[in-house]
Amino acid sequence: MTNDPTGRALQLLSLLQTHRSWSGGELADRLEVSARTLRRDIDRLRTLGYEVEAAPGVAGGYRLAAGSHMPPLLLDDEEAVAIAVGLRAAAGASVAGIEDTSLRAMAKLEQVLPDHLRRRVSAVHGNVSHLRWRGDGPVVDPESLAVLAQGCRDQEQVRFDYQRRDGEDSRRLVEPHALVSAGRRWYLAAWDVRRDGWRTFRVDRLTDARLAGARFPVRPLPGGDAATYVADSLGSLPLPHTATLVADGALDDVRAALRWTDADLEAVDEGRTRVRLKAEGPGWLDTLVAMVATCFAVEVEGPDELRPRLALLADRLRAGLAAPA
C-alpha cells in the first residue's frame, strides 16, 4: 500500500462506498496499515466533510453515513464501463421515468470519462442492440423498487398495499428476499409475515411501499435462488385458458422445441407427445397452439371452444397465402 496519505484516503473512501459497514481490522488489512494509521485516515476524511460513523465493540466498525450531499463516487475502469453500459440498457426498462433519468446520468458520466474508457463504452454501445418492448406494458414505480431493494439488502420488513390477480386489494407485511426482472415485469420474492409463507408479488401491483423498521433473519428460499423460485411460482399459476394437444413428435424432440414455454409434456408413445398449454387470454393461447403447430403436426384434444378460433385463424392464413403478391 502506498505511504501517500492522499492516495490512501481515496482508497479508504472507495472501500467505504462499497459496503454498508467495515470492521476496523478489515479496513486496516485492505489498506495494509496499522489500526492507528487507519484512525488518522478516518479523521482525515471527516475533516474533508465525509460523515464516517464508528461503532465500538466486537460487532462495531466504520460506515459512510448518509449526509445532505452525495460524495463523489470513486470508480475503477471496469466499474465505470459497467455503469455506463447498464445505464444505456436501463433506458429501455419498464420503470416509470427511468429512460430520461438514465440518459441524464449517462450524459454526466460520459462527460467525465477518460478517452480510453469512452472508447470502450462506445465500442459496446455500437455493437449491442436492445430490443425495445412496444405497447403499453406494466410500469413499476422507481421509489417502490428502491424501498424493496433496501429491504432486501438490510433484511428489513416492508409494508405495502397490493392488488391481487382477482382485483381484490390487501395490505401486506413481508420479509423481502430478492427482486427478479422478467421481461417488462418485476417480481418480489418475499416471506409473507401474516400468511406465514413464501409469496411472489408483481411490483407493478403494489403501492405505498415503506420500510417497517423490524429486522428479520435470512430464510432458505424454495428452489435455491430467487429466479428459480419466481419461475416456478409463475409456472404454477392457475391461468384461465388452457389447451391440450397431441404433437406428432417424440418427447425429447418436443421438449427441445418448446423450451420457450411452460408447457406440461407427457409421452403418449415413442412418436407422440401430449402437450398442455395455458395462457392469460384466448388470443395468446391460440398463438401458442399455432407456434407448436409450426414445429409438429398436432391433434387438438380440447377444449371445444378452441376449435372454431383455430379454424378462423387457419382460414385467415389461407386467404393471406392465396392473395396475389
C-alpha positions, 0 to 999 in steps of 0.5 A: 500500500502506498505511504501517500496519505492522499492516495490512501484516503481515496482508497479508504473512501472507495472501500467505504462506498462499497459496503454498508459497514467495515470492521476496523481490522478489515479496513486496516488489512485492505489498506495494509496499515496499522489500526492507528494509521487507519484512525488518522485516515478516518479523521482525515476524511471527516475533516474533508466533510465525509460523515464516517460513523464508528461503532465500538465493540466486537460487532462495531466498525466504520460506515459512510453515513448518509449526509445532505450531499452525495460524495463523489463516487470513486470508480475503477475502469471496469466499474465505470464501463459497467455503469455506463453500459447498464445505464444505456440498457436501463433506458429501455426498462419498464420503470416509470421515468427511468429512460430520461433519468438514465440518459441524464446520468449517462450524459454526466458520466460520459462527460467525465470519462477518460478517452480510453474508457469512452472508447470502450463504452462506445465500442459496446454501445455500437455493437449491442442492440436492445430490443425495445418492448412496444405497447403499453406494458406494466410500469413499476414505480422507481421509489417502490423498487428502491424501498424493496431493494433496501429491504432486501439488502438490510433484511428489513420488513416492508409494508405495502398495499397490493392488488391481487390477480382477482382485483381484490386489494390487501395490505401486506407485511413481508420479509423481502428476499430478492427482486427478479426482472422478467421481461417488462415485469418485476417480481418480489420474492418475499416471506409473507409475515401474516400468511406465514409463507413464501409469496411472489408479488408483481411490483407493478401491483403494489403501492405505498411501499415503506420500510417497517423498521423490524429486522428479520433473519435470512430464510432458505428460499424454495428452489435455491435462488430467487429466479428459480423460485419466481419461475416456478411460482409463475409456472404454477399459476392457475391461468384461465385458458388452457389447451391440450394437444397431441404433437406428432413428435417424440418427447425429447424432440418436443421438449427441445422445441418448446423450451420457450414455454411452460408447457406440461409434456407427457409421452403418449408413445415413442412418436407422440407427445401430449402437450398442455398449454395455458395462457392469460387470454384466448388470443395468446393461447391460440398463438401458442397452439399455432407456434407448436403447430409450426414445429409438429403436426398436432391433434387438438384434444380440447377444449371445444371452444378452441376449435372454431378460433383455430379454424378462423385463424387457419382460414385467415392464413389461407386467404393471406397465402392465396392473395396475389403478391 
